[in-house]
């Protein structure tokens, strides 16, 4: 149940983040694909981490809590950074610091969490 909830949070957060980023752009171009992949990357990493977890383990609960917190903070920061619709179009999609730094920091947290959980699993075995 915990793994299913974690995957659901990852899916909802990835879709919501993509909607926020796409809604604030004046038009998507093919050069924006790496940035859109960066927006989805932390949720894909966290979703993949749930595959190796047991349902009843403490690590699954920790992963769910971190995923929920990370997705809530990340989507809130992306949404708060979105410009008002009355402003002029941006020259490109990935022009603001927040829209790049939030997914990067989420990826860093996901990688560090994965390494900590891996070390914890190795020590416990």
ABEGO torsion letter per residue (X at the ends): XAAAAAAAAAAAAAAAAAAAAAAABAEBBAAAAAAAAAAAAAAAAAAAAAAABBAABAAAAAAAAAAAAAAAAAAAAAAAABBBAABBBBABABABAAAAAAAAAAAAAAAAAAAAAAAAAAAAX
